[in-house]
Amino acid sequence: MREHEQSAANRTGAGRSRSRVAAVAGGLALVLVAPYGLTAARAAPVLTAGVRSARQGMAAAGDGSPACVAGLLSSASRDLHEARRQLREWWGRPVGIVPVVAAHARALNELTGAAAGIAAPAAEAARLAAAPVVVTPGRPVDVAALARLQRPLDATVAATAAAVKVVARVRSPLLLPSAGRRLDRAGDELGRMLRRGRGVAQLVRAARAMLGGGGPRRYFVAIENPAEQRASGGIIGVYAELTVTDGHMAIERLGRNEDFVGSPAAALAAGQPVGPPDFQARYRGFGPERYFLNAPLSPDFPTVATVVEDLYPRLGGHAVDGVISVDPIALAALLEFTGPVPVPGWPEPLTAANAATILLHDQYVDLAGEARDAFLLGAAQAIFARLSSTPVPSPHALVRALAPAVRAKHLLVHSARPGEQLALESAGLAGAIAPVRGDFLQVVTQNSGQNKIDWFQRRDVSYHAAYDPVTGMVRSRLQVRLTNAAPAEGLPGYIIGGPGFPVGAGQARSWVSVYSPLGLDGATLDGAAVAPKAEDELGRHVYSVFVTLGAGRSATLELSLSGVLRDRPEYHLDVGRQPTVTPDHLSVDIAVPPGWKVAAGGDLDVHAHRASARVVQATDLAFVARVVPAGVPGGGRPTAAGPASSRKAKPCVSPQ
């Protein structure tokens, strides 16, 4: 009995000892944690303000005013550095020996320091991007200013890369689930910032080199005319050789495609194919090896540019470092900087408001023969002369003004140097056709009437896809409605055709091509069966048919397509844009079978078993529909605003 009582007493004593130890340990932990808790509480408002300003600044970096972005990021840098200083006060350091709290404190401290390290150089980069460029006459681009911008951009990229490593380093099983989720979101956000930052830094580095910062560069400038369509824009009517040395631009040669017609060099070039094998196979019969006028037959601008870079020296030109394609719509955007440009032979100056209409239509109404040729060359010369002497107010102003023309492919750039070409691709300047990532659609019309009637063309494109996520099978129906709004009379034959042209007055004859990875099951034109020519190009099928429309007439080409995709259970549709005068009206409808639903559609309006979009297509588009079993909870995110590229960013508001 005594032994039992003694054992019970011992257990009671041990329990009291453990309780005392636990109490002492808890008290010690409280003593260690409390100062850090007070420090964190004091730092919380300034830390929250810094994070908010940093996120707002980064979000507005693409579309907001650089001065405002710089203000937000500068404020973020100050707040984050102050928060970091407070979190590192000496009285909070003993918390490092309390395991769970230490893991959270370490994550908070290191992430705050990493964010502060990003904000400072990012603010400096935004400040430099906002600063007007002061240049000397005749030197519109200050390459040294780009070098100054390069340093904080590189520093921002380095700091962001370091922050990504910090996120990986502070991950710990001791973190609470909510903290772990926040850390994951921070890692994803930093990863996106890093990719975007590397792209911007790479582009600035490429721009310095392409503007002659490391030695003279020479470019072929193709002035395309989409009033007579080709796949990447229009025929090359006027061309120029542009040289750039340390920001100084000069036109060394200005001419028309006809300069080479009938020359011995052209006859010699005719026997040598140009371009990659699929370009040669598909377009050899159209004579691109004789006339760079027809180089834009491919919808992939890098292909077009390599054809020009190969062909132009054969025809007697210099070897070039790249190709720039610009059409009257892009020239009008450039005139925002130059102001009105007088041109001999035209009664009013070219301006941002009237240049596209004059160059694509009005000049063909009022001028003919040598007078028209002289006007075209004079307009090109006058615009280039003004551009070569007009300073750019800031890098941001240039990007903002030209962004719509770049997105719509009215302005495209190719470099013969692979590293620079990668930078152009990341900036959306390259005009490359999208790789096949799932389903794909691009409608291309090319003028075969040798007139300028495509000023009057209108295109309505409807794509209906039924997608089975189990098998990956897609069955789709494409409808392309072409409208020729031209009159049958009252305009010169150079615009609407007639005697001396392959088409009658008011007729539009188009070579219509549809690019798709899917197989062709059948086709009709206004309800009558047709047999499009089936070929392969650019890693996908292409189906082509000629369509002739009289004045004021419309026709509907319908294709039935089917095939198996690899990207299930996600349906991915890329829709490429041809840089036409008037953008397409595009509608997309995606249906899934019973028992399934579209759970998220990004830029699609989602309605259970269907997803859809109706847009005026001003750029390449990508639609993604995530498909799940009907019983899975969670709905789509319907949007009425259309693709993200068409939405307006919120205005940038500097911190008070």
C-alpha positions in Angstrom: 0.0 0.0 0.0 2.8 2.4 1.0 4.6 1.5 -2.2 1.5 2.3 -4.3 1.1 5.6 -2.4 4.8 6.4 -2.9 4.5 5.6 -6.6 1.5 7.8 -7.0 3.3 10.6 -5.1 6.3 10.2 -7.4 4.1 10.5 -10.5 2.4 13.5 -9.0 5.7 15.1 -8.3 7.0 14.3 -11.8 3.8 15.7 -13.3 4.3 18.9 -11.2 7.9 19.1 -12.3 6.9 18.8 -16.0 4.2 21.4 -15.5 6.7 23.7 -13.9 9.2 23.1 -16.7 6.4 23.7 -19.3 5.4 26.8 -17.5 8.9 28.1 -17.4 9.4 27.2 -21.1 6.2 28.8 -22.0 7.1 31.9 -20.0 10.5 32.0 -21.6 8.9 31.6 -25.1 6.5 34.4 -24.3 9.4 36.6 -23.1 11.3 35.8 -26.3 8.3 36.1 -28.6 6.6 39.1 -27.1 9.2 41.7 -28.2 9.2 40.4 -31.7 5.4 40.4 -31.7 5.3 44.0 -30.6 7.9 44.8 -33.3 6.0 43.0 -36.0 2.8 44.8 -34.9 4.5 48.2 -35.1 6.0 47.3 -38.5 2.7 45.9 -39.9 1.2 49.2 -41.2 4.3 50.3 -43.0 4.9 46.8 -44.4 1.3 46.6 -45.6 1.6 50.0 -47.3 4.9 49.1 -48.9 3.5 45.8 -50.3 0.4 47.6 -51.6 2.4 50.3 -53.3 4.8 47.7 -54.8 1.9 45.6 -56.2 0.2 48.7 -57.7 3.4 49.9 -59.2 4.2 46.6 -60.8 0.7 46.1 -62.0 0.7 49.5 -63.7 4.2 49.2 -65.2 2.9 48.1 -68.6 0.1 50.7 -69.0 0.4 53.3 -66.4 2.4 56.6 -66.4 6.0 55.8 -65.7 6.2 58.9 -63.4 3.3 57.5 -61.4 4.8 54.0 -61.4 8.1 55.4 -60.2 6.3 57.2 -57.4 4.6 54.1 -56.3 7.8 52.0 -56.4 9.8 54.7 -54.6 7.2 54.8 -51.9 7.2 51.0 -51.7 11.0 51.0 -51.4 11.0 53.5 -48.5 8.2 51.6 -46.6 9.8 48.2 -47.2 13.2 49.3 -46.1 11.7 50.9 -43.0 9.7 47.7 -42.2 12.8 45.6 -42.6 14.7 47.9 -40.3 12.0 47.6 -37.6 11.8 43.8 -38.0 15.6 43.5 -37.5 15.7 45.4 -34.2 17.9 43.6 -31.7 15.2 43.0 -29.1 13.3 40.8 -31.5 16.2 38.5 -32.5 15.9 36.0 -29.6 12.7 34.8 -31.2 15.0 32.8 -33.5 15.3 30.0 -30.9 11.5 29.4 -30.8 11.1 26.9 -33.7 7.6 27.5 -35.1 7.6 31.3 -34.5 11.2 31.4 -35.8 10.2 29.9 -39.2 7.5 32.6 -39.6 9.7 35.4 -38.5 12.5 34.3 -40.8 10.1 34.1 -43.8 8.7 37.6 -43.0 12.1 39.2 -42.5 13.7 37.7 -45.6 10.7 38.3 -47.9 10.5 41.9 -46.7 14.2 42.4 -47.5 13.8 40.8 -50.9 10.8 43.0 -51.8 12.8 46.1 -50.7 15.6 45.0 -52.9 13.3 44.8 -55.9 11.5 48.1 -55.4 14.5 50.4 -55.4 16.0 49.5 -58.8 12.5 49.1 -60.3 11.6 52.7 -59.2 14.9 54.0 -60.8 14.1 52.1 -64.0 10.6 53.7 -64.1 12.0 57.1 -63.4 14.4 56.8 -66.3 11.7 55.5 -68.6 9.6 58.6 -67.8 12.4 61.1 -68.4 12.3 63.0 -71.7 15.3 62.1 -73.9 17.4 65.2 -74.7 19.1 64.8 -78.0 21.1 66.8 -80.5 19.6 67.7 -83.9 19.8 64.8 -86.3 20.1 62.2 -83.6 16.6 61.2 -82.5 17.6 58.2 -80.3 19.9 58.6 -77.4 21.5 55.2 -77.1 23.3 56.3 -73.9 19.9 56.8 -72.3 19.1 53.2 -73.0 22.4 52.2 -71.4 21.4 54.2 -68.3 18.1 52.4 -68.3 19.7 49.0 -68.7 21.5 49.2 -65.3 18.5 49.4 -63.1 16.6 46.9 -65.3 19.4 44.4 -64.8 19.5 45.1 -61.1 15.7 44.6 -60.8 16.0 41.3 -62.6 18.8 40.2 -60.3 16.9 41.2 -57.2 13.8 39.4 -58.4 15.8 36.2 -59.1 17.2 36.5 -55.6 13.7 36.9 -54.2 12.6 33.7 -56.0 15.4 31.9 -54.2 14.4 33.4 -50.9 10.9 32.0 -51.3 12.4 28.5 -51.9 14.8 29.0 -48.9 12.2 30.0 -46.3 9.8 27.2 -47.1 9.3 25.0 -44.0 7.0 22.3 -42.7 6.7 24.5 -39.5 4.8 27.2 -41.4 1.1 27.4 -40.8 -1.0 26.3 -43.9 -2.3 29.8 -44.4 1.3 31.2 -44.4 2.4 28.4 -46.8 -0.4 29.3 -49.2 0.6 33.0 -49.1 4.2 32.0 -49.7 3.2 30.0 -52.8 1.2 32.9 -54.2 4.2 35.2 -53.6 6.5 32.7 -55.4 4.1 32.6 -58.4 3.9 36.4 -58.5 7.7 36.7 -58.3 8.1 34.1 -61.1 5.8 36.2 -63.4 7.7 39.3 -62.5 11.0 37.7 -63.3 9.9 36.5 -66.7 8.5 39.9 -67.6 11.5 41.7 -66.2 14.0 39.5 -68.1 12.0 40.2 -71.3 12.1 44.0 -70.8 15.8 44.0 -70.0 16.5 41.8 -73.0 14.5 44.1 -75.3 16.4 47.2 -74.1 19.7 45.4 -74.6 18.6 44.4 -78.1 17.3 47.9 -78.9 20.7 49.4 -78.0 22.5 47.1 -80.4 19.9 47.4 -83.2 20.1 51.2 -82.9 23.8 51.0 -83.7 25.1 51.3 -80.1 27.8 48.7 -80.9 28.4 49.6 -84.5 26.5 50.5 -87.7 23.4 48.5 -88.6 21.5 48.4 -91.9 17.8 47.4 -92.3 15.5 46.8 -95.2 12.3 48.8 -94.6 9.3 47.3 -96.3 6.3 49.7 -96.7 3.4 47.2 -97.1 0.0 48.2 -98.5 -2.9 46.1 -97.1 -5.3 47.7 -99.6 -3.7 45.0 -101.8 -3.5 42.2 -99.3 -0.8 39.7 -98.6 -0.7 37.3 -95.6 1.5 39.4 -93.4 0.0 42.7 -94.5 0.1 43.8 -98.1 2.3 44.1 -101.2 5.7 45.8 -100.7 5.3 48.8 -103.0 8.0 51.1 -101.6 11.2 50.1 -99.8 14.1 51.8 -98.1 17.6 51.0 -96.9 17.9 52.4 -93.4 21.3 52.7 -91.7 21.6 53.4 -87.9 24.8 54.4 -86.2 24.8 55.3 -82.5 21.2 56.5 -82.8 21.8 58.4 -86.0 19.4 57.3 -88.8 19.8 57.8 -92.5 18.1 56.6 -95.6 20.7 55.4 -98.1 18.3 54.1 -100.8 14.6 54.6 -101.5 12.8 52.9 -104.3 9.9 50.8 -105.6 9.7 47.1 -106.3 9.7 47.9 -110.0 13.3 49.0 -109.8 14.4 45.4 -110.1 11.8 44.1 -112.7 13.6 42.9 -115.8 17.1 43.4 -114.4 19.8 40.8 -115.0 20.0 40.3 -111.3 16.3 39.5 -111.1 16.6 37.0 -114.0 19.5 35.3 -112.1 17.6 35.3 -108.8 14.6 33.7 -110.5 16.4 30.4 -110.7 17.2 30.2 -107.0 14.4 29.3 -104.5 14.1 31.4 -101.3 12.7 30.7 -97.9 12.2 27.4 -96.0 11.0 24.3 -97.8 7.3 24.7 -96.9 7.4 28.3 -98.2 9.1 27.2 -101.4 6.6 24.4 -101.9 3.5 26.6 -101.3 4.5 29.8 -103.0 7.0 29.1 -105.7 4.4 29.6 -108.4 3.8 33.2 -107.2 7.3 34.3 -108.0 8.7 35.5 -104.6 12.2 34.5 -105.8 11.8 37.3 -108.5 9.8 40.0 -106.6 10.1 40.8 -103.0 6.7 42.4 -103.6 5.4 38.9 -102.9 7.6 38.0 -100.0 4.7 38.7 -97.6 2.8 35.6 -98.9 3.4 33.9 -95.5 1.5 34.8 -92.4 4.7 34.3 -90.4 6.7 37.5 -90.5 10.1 35.9 -89.5 9.7 33.7 -92.6 8.9 36.8 -94.7 11.9 38.6 -93.3 14.3 35.8 -94.0 13.1 35.7 -97.6 13.8 39.4 -98.0 17.2 39.2 -96.3 18.1 36.4 -98.7 16.5 37.9 -101.9 17.4 41.6 -101.6 21.2 41.2 -102.0 20.6 38.9 -104.9 18.7 41.8 -106.6 21.5 44.2 -106.2 20.9 45.5 -102.6 23.2 45.4 -99.6 23.2 42.6 -97.1 21.0 43.8 -94.2 20.9 43.1 -90.5 17.1 42.8 -90.4 13.8 43.8 -91.8 11.2 46.3 -90.6 7.7 46.1 -92.0 5.5 49.2 -91.7 2.2 50.0 -93.3 0.2 53.3 -93.5 -1.6 52.6 -90.3 1.7 52.3 -88.4 3.1 55.4 -90.2 0.1 57.3 -88.9 1.0 56.3 -85.4 4.6 57.5 -85.9 3.2 60.9 -87.1 2.0 61.4 -83.5 5.6 62.3 -82.7 6.6 64.1 -85.8 3.6 66.3 -86.3 2.2 67.2 -89.8 4.5 66.3 -92.7 4.1 68.2 -96.0 4.5 66.1 -99.1 5.1 67.5 -102.6 2.2 66.9 -104.9 -0.5 66.7 -102.2 -2.6 69.7 -101.0 -2.4 69.0 -97.3 0.2 67.7 -94.9 0.1 64.1 -93.8 -1.0 63.8 -90.1 -1.8 61.1 -87.6 -5.5 61.6 -88.4 -5.4 61.4 -92.2 -2.2 59.5 -93.3 -3.8 56.0 -93.4 -6.7 57.2 -95.5 -4.6 59.2 -97.9 -1.9 56.5 -98.4 -4.4 53.5 -98.6 -7.1 55.1 -100.7 -7.3 58.8 -101.5 -4.0 59.0 -103.4 -5.2 56.3 -105.8 -8.3 58.4 -106.5 -6.5 61.6 -107.2 -3.2 60.6 -108.7 -2.1 58.2 -111.5 1.0 57.0 -113.2 4.3 58.9 -112.6 2.5 61.5 -110.3 1.4 58.7 -108.0 4.8 57.0 -108.0 6.4 60.4 -107.2 3.9 61.0 -104.4 4.6 57.6 -102.8 8.3 58.1 -102.8 8.0 61.7 -101.7 5.7 60.7 -98.8 8.2 57.9 -97.7 11.1 60.3 -97.9 9.4 63.1 -96.1 8.2 60.9 -93.2 11.7 59.2 -92.8 13.4 62.6 -92.9 11.1 63.9 -90.2 11.5 60.7 -88.1 15.3 60.9 -88.4 15.3 64.4 -86.8 12.5 64.2 -84.3 13.5 63.3 -80.7 11.4 60.7 -78.9 10.1 62.3 -75.7 10.6 59.2 -73.6 10.8 55.4 -74.2 7.4 55.0 -72.5 5.8 57.5 -74.8 7.1 55.7 -77.9 5.9 52.3 -76.6 2.5 53.6 -75.6 1.8 55.3 -78.9 3.0 52.4 -81.1 1.5 49.5 -78.9 -1.8 49.3 -80.8 0.0 49.2 -84.2 2.4 46.5 -82.9 -0.4 44.4 -81.4 -2.3 44.6 -84.7 0.9 43.7 -86.7 1.0 47.0 -88.7 4.6 47.4 -87.4 6.9 44.4 -87.3 10.6 44.0 -86.8 13.0 41.1 -87.5 16.7 40.8 -86.6 19.1 38.5 -88.4 20.8 38.0 -85.0 19.1 35.2 -82.9 19.5 36.8 -79.5 17.9 40.0 -80.7 15.2 38.1 -82.4 14.3 36.4 -79.2 13.9 39.8 -77.5 11.6 41.0 -80.4 9.5 37.9 -80.0 9.1 38.5 -76.2 8.0 42.0 -76.9 5.4 41.0 -79.5 7.3 42.8 -82.4 8.3 39.7 -84.3 4.9 38.8 -85.9 5.6 35.1 -85.6 2.6 32.8 -86.1 1.7 31.1 -82.8 2.9 27.5 -82.3 0.2 24.8 -82.3 -0.6 24.3 -78.6 -4.0 22.8 -79.0 -6.5 24.1 -81.6 -5.6 26.9 -83.9 -7.3 29.1 -86.4 -6.1 31.8 -88.8 -8.0 33.1 -91.8 -5.8 34.7 -94.5 -7.0 36.5 -97.6 -4.6 37.5 -100.4 -5.5 39.8 -103.3 -5.2 38.1 -106.8 -6.9 40.9 -108.7 -3.9 43.3 -108.7 -6.1 46.2 -107.5 -6.4 48.1 -104.2 -10.0 46.9 -103.5 -9.2 45.4 -100.1 -9.7 48.9 -98.6 -13.4 47.9 -98.9 -13.1 44.3 -97.6 -15.0 43.2 -94.5 -14.6 39.8 -92.8 -16.9 38.1 -90.2 -15.4 34.9 -88.8 -17.4 32.4 -86.7 -15.9 29.3 -85.1 -18.0 26.7 -83.4 -16.1 23.8 -81.7 -17.5 20.7 -80.0 -14.9 19.4 -77.6 -14.8 15.9 -75.9 -12.4 16.0 -72.9 -12.3 12.2 -72.7 -11.0 11.5 -76.2 -9.6 15.0 -77.0 -11.8 15.0 -80.2 -12.7 18.3 -81.7 -15.4 18.7 -84.3 -15.7 22.3 -85.5 -17.5 24.4 -88.1 -15.9 27.6 -89.4 -17.8 30.2 -91.3 -16.0 33.1 -93.0 -18.3 35.7 -94.5 -16.5 38.0 -96.9 -18.1 41.3 -98.0 -16.9 43.5 -100.8 -18.2 47.0 -100.1 -16.6 48.5 -103.2 -18.7 50.3 -105.8 -18.9 49.0 -109.4 -18.0 52.4 -110.9 -16.9 55.9 -110.0 -13.3 55.0 -108.9 -10.1 54.4 -110.9 -9.4 50.9 -112.1 -6.2 50.9 -110.0 -8.6 50.6 -107.0 -11.6 48.6 -108.2 -10.2 46.8 -111.3 -11.7 46.7 -114.8 -10.1 46.8 -118.3 -6.4 45.8 -118.0 -6.9 44.0 -114.7 -7.5 40.3 -114.0 -10.9 41.2 -112.6 -13.9 43.3 -113.8 -14.8 46.7 -112.3 -15.7 46.4 -108.7 -14.7 42.8 -108.4 -12.6 41.5 -105.5 -10.8 38.2 -106.1 -9.2 36.7 -103.0 -7.2 33.6 -102.3 -8.7 32.5 -99.0 -6.6 30.2 -96.8 -7.5 28.7 -93.4 -4.8 27.5 -91.1 -5.7 24.7 -88.7 -4.2 21.5 -87.1 -7.5 19.7 -87.8 -8.4 17.6 -90.8 -10.9 18.9 -93.4 -14.2 16.9 -93.6 -15.9 19.1 -96.1 -16.4 22.7 -97.4 -19.1 24.8 -99.1 -19.2 28.3 -100.6 -22.6 29.8 -100.3 -24.0 26.3 -99.8 -22.4 24.7 -102.8 -19.7 22.1 -102.2 -16.1 23.1 -103.0 -12.8 21.3 -102.7 -10.1 23.6 -101.1 -6.5 22.8 -101.9 -5.0 21.1 -98.9 -1.3 21.8 -98.0 0.9 22.0 -95.0 2.8 25.0 -93.8 4.3 26.2 -90.5 3.5 22.9 -88.8 -0.2 22.8 -89.5 -2.6 22.2 -92.4 -3.8 25.0 -94.7 -6.9 24.8 -96.9 -7.2 27.3 -99.7 -9.8 28.4 -102.3 -10.3 31.4 -104.6 -13.3 33.5 -104.0 -14.5 36.2 -106.4 -17.1 38.8 -105.2 -18.8 41.5 -107.3 -19.3 45.0 -106.0 -21.5 45.1 -102.9 -21.7 41.3 -102.7 -21.0 38.9 -99.9 -20.1 35.2 -99.8 -19.8 32.6 -97.0 -17.1 30.0 -97.0 -17.9 27.1 -94.5 -15.4 24.4 -93.5 -16.1 21.3 -91.4 -13.0 20.2 -89.4 -12.1 17.5 -87.0 -9.2 16.1 -85.1 -7.8 14.9 -81.8 -6.0 17.4 -79.5 -3.4 16.6 -76.8 -4.2 19.2 -74.3 -7.2 17.6 -72.5 -8.9 18.3 -70.1 -8.2 21.9 -71.2 -9.3 23.2 -74.6 -6.8 25.8 -76.0 -7.6 27.8 -79.1 -5.2 30.3 -80.6 -6.7 32.7 -83.2 -4.1 34.5 -85.4 -4.7 38.0 -86.8 -3.9 39.1 -90.3 -3.1 42.9 -90.4 -6.1 43.9 -92.6 -7.3 47.5 -93.1 -10.5 46.7 -91.1 -10.3 44.2 -88.2 -12.4 41.0 -88.3 -15.6 40.5 -86.3 -14.9 37.2 -84.5 -17.2 34.9 -82.6 -16.0 31.8 -80.9 -18.3 29.1 -79.3 -17.1 26.0 -77.5 -19.4 23.2 -76.4 -18.7 20.2 -74.2 -20.8 16.9 -74.1 -23.4 16.1 -71.4 -21.9 15.3 -68.0 -19.2 17.9 -68.5 -19.0 21.7 -68.0 -16.7 24.6 -68.6 -15.4 25.5 -65.1 -13.2 28.4 -66.1 -12.9 30.2 -69.4 -10.5 33.1 -68.8 -11.7 35.6 -71.5 -14.6 33.5 -72.5 -18.2 34.0 -71.2 -19.0 30.7 -69.5 -22.5 29.2 -69.4 -22.4 25.6 -68.0 -21.9 23.4 -71.1 -20.8 26.3 -73.4 -18.3 29.1 -73.5 -18.3 31.9 -76.0 -16.7 35.2 -77.0 -17.6 38.0 -79.4 -14.9 40.5 -80.3 -13.5 42.9 -82.8 -10.1 41.2 -83.4 -7.4 43.7 -83.0 -4.6 41.3 -82.1 -3.7 37.6 -81.9 -6.0 35.9 -79.3 -5.8 32.9 -77.1 -8.8 31.3 -75.5 -8.5 28.6 -72.8 -11.5 26.6 -71.5 -11.0 24.3 -68.5 -13.4 21.4 -68.6 -14.5 19.4 -65.6 -17.2 16.8 -64.8 -20.6 18.5 -64.3 -20.7 17.4 -60.6 -17.5 19.3 -59.7 -18.4 22.5 -57.7 -17.1 25.9 -58.9 -18.2 27.9 -61.9 -16.5 29.9 -64.6 -15.6 33.5 -64.5 -17.8 35.1 -67.1 -16.5 38.3 -68.6 -18.3 40.7 -70.9 -15.2 42.7 -71.7 -13.7 40.3 -74.2 -10.0 39.4 -74.3 -7.6 40.9 -71.9 -5.8 42.7 -74.6 -8.9 44.8 -75.2 -9.5 45.9 -71.6 -8.3 49.2 -70.3 -6.0 49.2 -67.3 -6.9 51.1 -64.2 -5.3 54.5 -64.0 -2.1 54.7 -62.0 -2.6 56.7 -58.8 0.5 57.8 -56.9 0.5 57.4 -53.2 -0.4 60.5 -51.2 
